[in-house]
Amino acid sequence: MSTSVRFASVGVALTVCMASGGALAGYTQAIPVTLEGAAGAPNGAIGGIGAARYSSDPVQDIGCEIYSPAGSTPTALCYATNAAGTTVSCLTTDVNLVATAGRISEATVLNFTFTSNGDCALVMVDNGSSWVH
Amino acid sequence: VSLDAAPGRGPRSRLVALAVGVPCILLGLGGGIVLSRALGTSPSTAVAPVMPTRAAPPESPSVLVVGSSSARLGADDHAALRAMMREELAAERAVAEARADAGRTPTGEDRAEPPLSNEQLKVYDRARAEVDHGLAGGTWTEDDRAQLRASLAILPTETRIEVLRPLVIAQNSGKLHFEGRGPPF
């Protein structure tokens, strides 16, 4: 066996070892996007950013957009789409809620509720390592 | 006063001094008591008992209640007193409100936005037409989202909310279905 072949074999072995599941450890939990409230009349949603991103279906989605035009009040629009394809959303110009919405990351479980007028009543951002997938 | 310190005086002169001085002292004390009673004060009431009171705020007038008073106010005096208290309270409230206003930072709700320009009015009308079209059809697509976003970009916050709100309400109540992926609006 030539030297180059030996090096190649060792490289392949190392690559296989590093790619195995043993390199990723730690507690994780997936929170799928779920609508809250009565059936047909949701008033909120919850879901993990990572769980939605890496869900087996190509539909789940959750997050918040923040508009911050110069000289104008920032606005946040939070939205969530569950696996069934139902989307809900809410709007807010509340400075505290907008600030909270701005703290979303891939390690976030987002929960928001809204009024019948479409205003966000709550924006909760839960950041933790277990939500990263 | 030391009687012994007086030079050239004997025991007799001391007796004379005592005989004259002691009655004078007693007379003075007695006169003082009589005089103070005549003026309506007495040694026992000249210094009133001071009740322990809380430390008054720096800006409020310090009031010390010495004892019960038998004075009675007439109806006119009551009315005048009430008027004075109302004025004081109103003045203090005005000062407190002014201070609160000075210390408050403007929130999003407080900021007044200027009226829309002609260009913004045109964009607003177009955006409302897009929204009405989506609501009428019951569906909202990614193209609709892109078109509306372009319009919303130049609208101030209040107007943007006004445009978006009907879409959000319709979506949450199941009357508008988003057929795309990602944020609906």
Interface residues (C-beta under 8 A of the other chain):
Chain A: G40 A41 P42 P58 V59 D61 G63 E65 Y67 P69 S72 T73 P74 T75 L77 Y79 T81 T86 T87 V88 S89 C90 L91 T93 D94 V95 V98 F114 S116 N117 G118
Chain B: T107 G108 E109 R111 E113 L152 A153 P156 T157 E158 R160 I161 L164 R165 V168 I169 Q171 N172 S173 G174 H177 F178 R181 G182 P183 P184 F185
